[in-house]
Amino acid sequence: MTEPIPQPAGPGDRPPPARFAYDAHTWKEIAHLLTNLPVAVVGFVYTMTVLSTGVGLTVTVIGLPLLALGLMGARQLGRMERARARAMLGVRVDEPSPLPWRSSGGFWPGLWQAVKDPVGWRTFLFALIRLPWGVLTFTVTLTGLFVLWPVLAFVVRAMADVDRAMVRGLLSPSDELERRIAELESDRGVVVDTAAADLRRIERDLHDGAQARLVNLAMGLGLAKEKLLEDPDAAASMVEEAHGEVKLALQELRDLARGIHPAVLTDRGLDAALSSVAARCTVPVAVTVDLAERPAPAIEGIAYFTVSELLQNVSKHSRARSATVEVWRSDNRLFLQVRDDGVGGASLDGGTGIRGLADRLGAVDGLFVVDSPEGGPTTVTAELPWRDRSGTPAGKAPGKEASTRGRR
């Protein structure tokens, strides 16, 4: 199962209403406001030191590297402030994406990315604003503990809400686009690794299978050619043996081609291709494909290999008596569901096969959910973005209006 996506701050972050009788939330807010001053002093001193030193030395060769290092350190200050707000104020703020060093293209482009990092600069702004605010909150809270006791909870709640707004406004990720870019960077790495693994598998299969048979075939035909005049009967026997090797080599090449992209999928689509896969499964499989049109070839191929891998797992590990495969479209998503009545216990951590499927689907904005309690049954649901045959994402289109939850 893919990791849960962090949710933005919402109503669930709001503490209970302030009351005259202090509760745990109020005491946490008081502690947060009292610690604002020492934390703000540290942040202000750090920020002023980095800015005065880094900006002042930009005319020299060490100015920009110092400023870049200072901005990277500011990210750590921001991380500390987010953790403090999360623990004391209950504010859930996503961590910003790390700097994309791998895709920067070298030292100087990476250095420039660090210098113009919006997360670091907003943390500097946060640190500068926090010093006067920290002095105010510390003074009001400490004084209020002695002279404003009856209404201090309400005063503390108002100041804590300002803190919440500052953390959300200045220490949150830049925007949804930044988070999306980070996800695409990660997904691109998964795609590259998967493609490299597939190429290694094809090379290994060719080297160990068809290539070895063709080498033996060439040697056998060479010996038969030498014996053709001396011993025609032996030559005929060797030619007959070579003919058998040719058949085996052709079968291995057909199997390899089916593993790369089966012809039946290209010619007749998912329904026929999945029926062919189901026929090779060791347990009876009922296949239902409810699609008014075919998806893009790339999506169709991923759907085919996902179901093929899942049915192989059913054959090898499930000890099931029957299985079902359902494929349908809902709005602009393609859903696959493979269910069996086996012993269960499948999980994303149980092996590289299922984890590889989850990574492959995640790389194309898909989802992969495994529901397999001990004792069964096992239900695996995969979701892919629908793209038409031209390769463009589809909007709402007529399809089988069913949700994943409704089909489980």
GUZA-711224 format. One line per field, with one value per residue (C-alpha): residue in three letters; x, z, y; residue number from 1. Coordinates in nm, 2 decimals, decimal comma, always signed. Layout:
BEGIN
residu c(Ala/...)
X c(X/...)
Z c(Z/...)
Y c(Y/...)
num c(NUM/...)
***
This chain:
BEGIN
residu c(Met/Thr/Glu/Pro/Ile/Pro/Gln/Pro/Ala/Gly/Pro/Gly/Asp/Arg/Pro/Pro/Pro/Ala/Arg/Phe/Ala/Tyr/Asp/Ala/His/Thr/Trp/Lys/Glu/Ile/Ala/His/Leu/Leu/Thr/Asn/Leu/Pro/Val/Ala/Val/Val/Gly/Phe/Val/Tyr/Thr/Met/Thr/Val/Leu/Ser/Thr/Gly/Val/Gly/Leu/Thr/Val/Thr/Val/Ile/Gly/Leu/Pro/Leu/Leu/Ala/Leu/Gly/Leu/Met/Gly/Ala/Arg/Gln/Leu/Gly/Arg/Met/Glu/Arg/Ala/Arg/Ala/Arg/Ala/Met/Leu/Gly/Val/Arg/Val/Asp/Glu/Pro/Ser/Pro/Leu/Pro/Trp/Arg/Ser/Ser/Gly/Gly/Phe/Trp/Pro/Gly/Leu/Trp/Gln/Ala/Val/Lys/Asp/Pro/Val/Gly/Trp/Arg/Thr/Phe/Leu/Phe/Ala/Leu/Ile/Arg/Leu/Pro/Trp/Gly/Val/Leu/Thr/Phe/Thr/Val/Thr/Leu/Thr/Gly/Leu/Phe/Val/Leu/Trp/Pro/Val/Leu/Ala/Phe/Val/Val/Arg/Ala/Met/Ala/Asp/Val/Asp/Arg/Ala/Met/Val/Arg/Gly/Leu/Leu/Ser/Pro/Ser/Asp/Glu/Leu/Glu/Arg/Arg/Ile/Ala/Glu/Leu/Glu/Ser/Asp/Arg/Gly/Val/Val/Val/Asp/Thr/Ala/Ala/Ala/Asp/Leu/Arg/Arg/Ile/Glu/Arg/Asp/Leu/His/Asp/Gly/Ala/Gln/Ala/Arg/Leu/Val/Asn/Leu/Ala/Met/Gly/Leu/Gly/Leu/Ala/Lys/Glu/Lys/Leu/Leu/Glu/Asp/Pro/Asp/Ala/Ala/Ala/Ser/Met/Val/Glu/Glu/Ala/His/Gly/Glu/Val/Lys/Leu/Ala/Leu/Gln/Glu/Leu/Arg/Asp/Leu/Ala/Arg/Gly/Ile/His/Pro/Ala/Val/Leu/Thr/Asp/Arg/Gly/Leu/Asp/Ala/Ala/Leu/Ser/Ser/Val/Ala/Ala/Arg/Cys/Thr/Val/Pro/Val/Ala/Val/Thr/Val/Asp/Leu/Ala/Glu/Arg/Pro/Ala/Pro/Ala/Ile/Glu/Gly/Ile/Ala/Tyr/Phe/Thr/Val/Ser/Glu/Leu/Leu/Gln/Asn/Val/Ser/Lys/His/Ser/Arg/Ala/Arg/Ser/Ala/Thr/Val/Glu/Val/Trp/Arg/Ser/Asp/Asn/Arg/Leu/Phe/Leu/Gln/Val/Arg/Asp/Asp/Gly/Val/Gly/Gly/Ala/Ser/Leu/Asp/Gly/Gly/Thr/Gly/Ile/Arg/Gly/Leu/Ala/Asp/Arg/Leu/Gly/Ala/Val/Asp/Gly/Leu/Phe/Val/Val/Asp/Ser/Pro/Glu/Gly/Gly/Pro/Thr/Thr/Val/Thr/Ala/Glu/Leu/Pro/Trp/Arg/Asp/Arg/Ser/Gly/Thr/Pro/Ala/Gly/Lys/Ala/Pro/Gly/Lys/Glu/Ala/Ser/Thr/Arg/Gly/Arg/Arg)
X c(+0,00/+0,13/+0,22/-0,06/-0,05/-0,01/-0,32/-0,32/-0,41/-0,79/-1,06/-0,90/-0,61/-0,83/-0,81/-1,11/-1,26/-1,07/-1,23/-1,18/-1,07/-0,74/-0,70/-0,40/-0,43/-0,41/-0,11/+0,07/-0,01/+0,13/+0,45/+0,47/+0,43/+0,69/+0,94/+0,89/+1,14/+1,45/+1,38/+1,32/+1,64/+1,83/+1,66/+1,71/+2,08/+2,13/+1,95/+2,13/+2,46/+2,40/+2,26/+2,53/+2,81/+2,68/+2,55/+2,85/+3,09/+2,90/+3,17/+3,41/+3,42/+3,30/+2,99/+2,74/+2,85/+2,82/+2,47/+2,37/+2,48/+2,30/+1,98/+2,02/+2,06/+1,74/+1,56/+1,66/+1,53/+1,20/+1,19/+1,24/+0,96/+0,72/+0,79/+0,74/+0,41/+0,30/+0,37/+0,24/-0,02/-0,14/-0,06/-0,01/+0,22/+0,38/+0,76/+0,88/+1,04/+1,42/+1,64/+1,67/+2,05/+2,05/+1,87/+2,06/+2,32/+2,64/+2,79/+2,71/+2,35/+2,30/+2,45/+2,22/+1,92/+2,02/+2,06/+1,72/+1,55/+1,21/+1,18/+1,50/+1,41/+1,06/+1,23/+1,45/+1,15/+0,98/+1,28/+1,29/+0,92/+0,93/+1,17/+0,94/+0,65/+0,84/+0,91/+0,54/+0,41/+0,66/+0,59/+0,21/+0,20/+0,44/+0,26/-0,08/+0,01/+0,00/-0,25/-0,47/-0,54/-0,92/-0,90/-0,55/-0,68/-0,86/-0,56/-0,33/-0,57/-0,57/-0,19/-0,15/-0,39/-0,15/+0,14/-0,06/-0,12/+0,24/+0,36/+0,11/+0,18/+0,56/+0,67/+0,44/+0,56/+0,57/+0,26/+0,11/+0,33/+0,65/+0,51/+0,41/+0,75/+0,91/+0,67/+0,75/+1,12/+1,08/+0,85/+1,09/+1,36/+1,12/+1,05/+1,42/+1,50/+1,20/+1,30/+1,67/+1,55/+1,33/+1,62/+1,84/+1,57/+1,53/+1,90/+1,93/+1,64/+1,79/+2,14/+2,03/+1,75/+1,71/+2,07/+2,21/+1,98/+2,06/+2,44/+2,38/+2,17/+2,45/+2,70/+2,47/+2,40/+2,78/+2,84/+2,56/+2,70/+3,04/+2,87/+2,63/+2,85/+3,03/+2,73/+2,39/+2,19/+2,38/+2,35/+1,97/+1,95/+2,14/+1,92/+1,61/+1,75/+1,83/+1,47/+1,36/+1,59/+1,45/+1,10/+1,21/+1,40/+1,09/+0,87/+1,11/+1,12/+0,74/+0,73/+0,98/+0,78/+0,47/+0,65/+0,75/+0,42/+0,18/+0,04/-0,31/-0,31/-0,21/-0,46/-0,77/-0,73/-0,75/-1,05/-0,88/-0,54/-0,65/-0,86/-0,55/-0,36/-0,64/-0,64/-0,28/-0,35/-0,36/-0,70/-1,03/-1,04/-1,35/-1,26/-1,50/-1,39/-1,64/-1,48/-1,66/-1,32/-0,96/-0,72/-0,38/-0,13/+0,10/-0,19/-0,32/+0,02/+0,06/-0,29/-0,21/+0,12/-0,03/-0,31/-0,06/+0,17/-0,12/-0,25/+0,10/+0,10/-0,24/-0,10/+0,22/+0,12/-0,26/-0,37/-0,70/-0,98/-1,11/-1,03/-1,19/-1,06/-1,27/-1,17/-1,39/-1,37/-1,51/-1,48/-1,12/-0,97/-0,92/-0,98/-0,85/-0,95/-0,81/-0,98/-0,91/-1,04/-0,69/-0,51/-0,44/-0,15/-0,02/+0,13/+0,35/+0,63/+0,60/+0,81/+0,96/+0,69/+0,40/+0,62/+0,74/+0,38/+0,30/+0,60/+0,52/+0,16/+0,28/+0,51/+0,21/-0,02/-0,18/-0,28/-0,23/-0,42/-0,39/-0,65/-0,54/-0,62/-0,48/-0,71/-0,82/-0,98/-0,73/-0,85/-0,60/-0,73/-0,53/-0,62/-0,47/-0,53/-0,74/-0,58/-0,74/-0,56/-0,41/-0,23/-0,41/-0,59/-0,96/-1,22/-1,55/-1,68/-1,95/-1,83/-1,92/-2,00/-1,85/-1,60/-1,33/-1,52/-1,83/-1,65/-1,48)
Z c(+0,00/-0,09/+0,19/+0,30/+0,14/+0,40/+0,42/+0,44/+0,76/+0,81/+1,07/+1,24/+1,36/+1,56/+1,94/+2,16/+2,26/+2,54/+2,88/+3,22/+3,36/+3,19/+3,00/+2,84/+2,51/+2,70/+2,90/+2,57/+2,42/+2,73/+2,70/+2,33/+2,39/+2,67/+2,46/+2,16/+2,30/+2,34/+2,01/+1,83/+1,96/+1,82/+1,49/+1,47/+1,55/+1,30/+1,03/+1,08/+1,09/+0,77/+0,59/+0,70/+0,63/+0,31/+0,15/+0,25/+0,10/-0,23/-0,40/-0,31/-0,42/-0,08/-0,05/-0,24/-0,09/+0,26/+0,18/+0,03/+0,34/+0,55/+0,36/+0,40/+0,77/+0,77/+0,64/+0,96/+1,17/+0,99/+1,05/+1,42/+1,43/+1,25/+1,50/+1,79/+1,64/+1,58/+1,93/+2,12/+1,89/+1,70/+1,36/+1,08/+0,82/+0,55/+0,52/+0,20/-0,07/-0,05/-0,29/-0,62/-0,62/-0,86/-1,13/-1,08/-1,34/-1,15/-0,86/-0,98/-1,09/-0,76/-0,57/-0,75/-0,66/-0,30/-0,31/-0,46/-0,24/-0,14/+0,17/+0,32/+0,24/+0,39/+0,70/+0,73/+0,71/+0,97/+1,20/+1,16/+1,24/+1,53/+1,75/+1,82/+1,83/+2,07/+2,30/+2,30/+2,36/+2,63/+2,82/+2,79/+2,89/+3,18/+3,31/+3,26/+3,47/+3,77/+3,68/+3,40/+3,54/+3,48/+3,11/+3,03/+2,84/+2,59/+2,55/+2,50/+2,25/+2,04/+2,04/+1,97/+1,67/+1,53/+1,58/+1,39/+1,10/+1,08/+1,07/+0,81/+0,60/+0,61/+0,69/+0,47/+0,13/-0,14/-0,32/-0,46/-0,77/-0,57/-0,41/-0,75/-0,89/-0,61/-0,67/-1,04/-0,97/-0,75/-1,01/-1,29/-1,09/-1,04/-1,42/-1,51/-1,26/-1,39/-1,75/-1,67/-1,48/-1,77/-2,02/-1,80/-1,78/-2,16/-2,21/-1,96/-2,12/-2,46/-2,35/-2,15/-2,37/-2,74/-2,80/-2,65/-2,86/-3,18/-3,11/-3,06/-3,38/-3,58/-3,45/-3,52/-3,88/-3,93/-3,83/-4,04/-4,34/-4,29/-4,27/-4,55/-4,81/-4,57/-4,36/-4,50/-4,23/-3,95/-4,13/-4,16/-3,79/-3,70/-3,93/-3,76/-3,42/-3,54/-3,66/-3,31/-3,17/-3,41/-3,28/-2,92/-3,00/-3,18/-2,88/-2,64/-2,86/-2,87/-2,49/-2,46/-2,71/-2,50/-2,19/-2,37/-2,53/-2,64/-2,99/-2,87/-2,65/-2,95/-3,19/-2,96/-2,64/-2,27/-2,28/-2,51/-2,36/-2,00/-2,10/-2,25/-1,92/-1,72/-1,93/-1,82/-1,45/-1,24/-1,09/-1,26/-1,33/-1,43/-1,63/-1,67/-1,88/-1,90/-2,12/-2,40/-2,56/-2,53/-2,32/-2,44/-2,53/-2,23/-1,98/-2,15/-2,12/-1,75/-1,68/-1,86/-1,68/-1,35/-1,38/-1,53/-1,23/-0,98/-1,14/-1,13/-0,76/-0,73/-0,91/-0,70/-0,35/-0,28/-0,27/-0,41/-0,57/-0,78/-0,88/-1,05/-1,26/-1,31/-1,52/-1,55/-1,60/-1,37/-1,50/-1,59/-1,40/-1,50/-1,22/-1,20/-0,93/-0,88/-0,61/-0,49/-0,22/-0,11/+0,23/+0,22/+0,40/+0,10/+0,16/+0,00/+0,23/+0,15/-0,16/-0,44/-0,70/-0,53/-0,43/-0,79/-0,91/-0,66/-0,77/-1,13/-1,08/-0,86/-1,14/-1,36/-1,09/-1,01/-0,68/-0,56/-0,26/-0,11/+0,12/+0,23/+0,58/+0,71/+0,60/+0,30/+0,08/-0,10/-0,30/-0,49/-0,64/-0,89/-1,02/-1,33/-1,50/-1,81/-2,13/-2,47/-2,76/-2,86/-2,53/-2,37/-2,04/-2,07/-1,89/-1,77/-2,01/-2,00/-1,82/-1,55/-1,26/-0,98/-0,71/-0,57/-0,25/-0,42/-0,60/-0,30)
Y c(+0,00/+0,34/+0,57/+0,81/+1,16/+1,44/+1,65/+2,03/+2,20/+2,21/+2,21/+1,91/+2,13/+2,36/+2,31/+2,30/+2,63/+2,82/+2,79/+2,95/+2,62/+2,55/+2,23/+2,05/+2,25/+2,58/+2,48/+2,37/+2,71/+2,89/+2,68/+2,76/+3,14/+3,14/+2,96/+3,19/+3,44/+3,22/+3,04/+3,37/+3,51/+3,21/+3,24/+3,62/+3,60/+3,32/+3,51/+3,84/+3,67/+3,48/+3,78/+4,02/+3,78/+3,61/+3,93/+4,13/+3,88/+3,83/+4,04/+3,76/+3,40/+3,27/+3,49/+3,28/+2,95/+3,10/+3,23/+2,90/+2,71/+2,97/+2,91/+2,53/+2,59/+2,80/+2,50/+2,32/+2,61/+2,59/+2,21/+2,27/+2,54/+2,31/+2,03/+2,27/+2,40/+2,05/+1,93/+2,24/+2,40/+2,09/+2,25/+2,00/+2,15/+1,94/+1,94/+2,12/+1,92/+1,88/+2,07/+1,87/+1,83/+1,54/+1,73/+2,06/+1,98/+2,05/+2,25/+2,60/+2,54/+2,36/+2,65/+2,89/+2,67/+2,69/+3,07/+3,13/+2,87/+3,02/+2,79/+2,93/+3,29/+3,26/+3,10/+3,41/+3,63/+3,42/+3,46/+3,84/+3,88/+3,64/+3,84/+4,13/+3,89/+3,66/+3,95/+4,05/+3,69/+3,62/+3,95/+3,92/+3,55/+3,58/+3,88/+3,73/+3,43/+3,67/+3,95/+3,81/+3,47/+3,46/+3,57/+3,45/+3,14/+3,36/+3,59/+3,30/+3,14/+3,47/+3,49/+3,12/+3,16/+3,43/+3,18/+2,92/+3,16/+3,26/+2,90/+2,80/+3,11/+3,12/+2,77/+2,56/+2,43/+2,69/+2,56/+2,24/+2,28/+2,24/+1,92/+1,79/+1,85/+1,65/+1,36/+1,36/+1,36/+1,05/+0,89/+0,95/+0,76/+0,47/+0,46/+0,47/+0,19/-0,02/+0,02/-0,07/-0,38/-0,49/-0,45/-0,66/-0,93/-0,93/-0,95/-1,23/-1,43/-1,39/-1,49/-1,79/-1,91/-1,84/-1,72/-2,04/-2,26/-2,07/-2,12/-2,50/-2,50/-2,33/-2,59/-2,88/-2,76/-2,72/-3,08/-3,20/-3,01/-3,19/-3,53/-3,47/-3,66/-3,90/-4,02/-3,90/-4,09/-3,92/-3,58/-3,63/-3,72/-3,40/-3,19/-3,34/-3,25/-2,90/-2,87/-2,95/-2,68/-2,43/-2,50/-2,46/-2,13/-2,00/-2,08/-1,91/-1,60/-1,60/-1,62/-1,34/-1,13/-1,20/-1,08/-0,75/-0,68/-0,95/-0,94/-1,02/-0,70/-0,48/-0,65/-0,71/-0,52/-0,59/-0,82/-1,08/-1,04/-1,08/-1,38/-1,53/-1,47/-1,61/-1,93/-2,00/-1,95/-2,27/-2,18/-2,09/-1,72/-1,52/-1,21/-0,91/-0,62/-0,33/-0,07/+0,12/+0,21/+0,12/+0,33/+0,46/+0,18/+0,27/+0,25/-0,06/-0,23/-0,14/-0,27/-0,60/-0,66/-0,57/-0,83/-1,08/-1,04/-1,07/-1,38/-1,54/-1,47/-1,63/-1,94/-1,96/-1,85/-1,81/-2,18/-2,04/-2,24/-1,95/-1,60/-1,30/-1,02/-0,70/-0,40/-0,09/+0,28/+0,55/+0,90/+0,95/+0,66/+0,29/+0,04/-0,31/-0,56/-0,91/-1,12/-1,48/-1,70/-1,82/-1,81/-1,43/-1,27/-1,08/-0,73/-0,47/-0,58/-0,94/-0,94/-0,73/-0,83/-0,66/-0,37/-0,33/-0,32/-0,04/+0,16/+0,11/+0,23/+0,52/+0,64/+0,71/+0,86/+0,53/+0,37/+0,02/-0,12/-0,47/-0,60/-0,95/-1,06/-1,39/-1,66/-1,46/-1,36/-1,13/-0,83/-0,62/-0,29/-0,09/+0,25/+0,41/+0,75/+0,71/+0,83/+0,79/+0,63/+0,97/+0,98/+1,28/+1,26/+1,22/+1,43/+1,29/+1,04/+0,77/+0,47/+0,23/+0,47/+0,27/+0,36/+0,14/+0,11/+0,00/-0,28/-0,43)
num c(1/2/3/4/5/6/7/8/9/10/11/12/13/14/15/16/17/18/19/20/21/22/23/24/25/26/27/28/29/30/31/32/33/34/35/36/37/38/39/40/41/42/43/44/45/46/47/48/49/50/51/52/53/54/55/56/57/58/59/60/61/62/63/64/65/66/67/68/69/70/71/72/73/74/75/76/77/78/79/80/81/82/83/84/85/86/87/88/89/90/91/92/93/94/95/96/97/98/99/100/101/102/103/104/105/106/107/108/109/110/111/112/113/114/115/116/117/118/119/120/121/122/123/124/125/126/127/128/129/130/131/132/133/134/135/136/137/138/139/140/141/142/143/144/145/146/147/148/149/150/151/152/153/154/155/156/157/158/159/160/161/162/163/164/165/166/167/168/169/170/171/172/173/174/175/176/177/178/179/180/181/182/183/184/185/186/187/188/189/190/191/192/193/194/195/196/197/198/199/200/201/202/203/204/205/206/207/208/209/210/211/212/213/214/215/216/217/218/219/220/221/222/223/224/225/226/227/228/229/230/231/232/233/234/235/236/237/238/239/240/241/242/243/244/245/246/247/248/249/250/251/252/253/254/255/256/257/258/259/260/261/262/263/264/265/266/267/268/269/270/271/272/273/274/275/276/277/278/279/280/281/282/283/284/285/286/287/288/289/290/291/292/293/294/295/296/297/298/299/300/301/302/303/304/305/306/307/308/309/310/311/312/313/314/315/316/317/318/319/320/321/322/323/324/325/326/327/328/329/330/331/332/333/334/335/336/337/338/339/340/341/342/343/344/345/346/347/348/349/350/351/352/353/354/355/356/357/358/359/360/361/362/363/364/365/366/367/368/369/370/371/372/373/374/375/376/377/378/379/380/381/382/383/384/385/386/387/388/389/390/391/392/393/394/395/396/397/398/399/400/401/402/403/404/405/406/407/408)
***
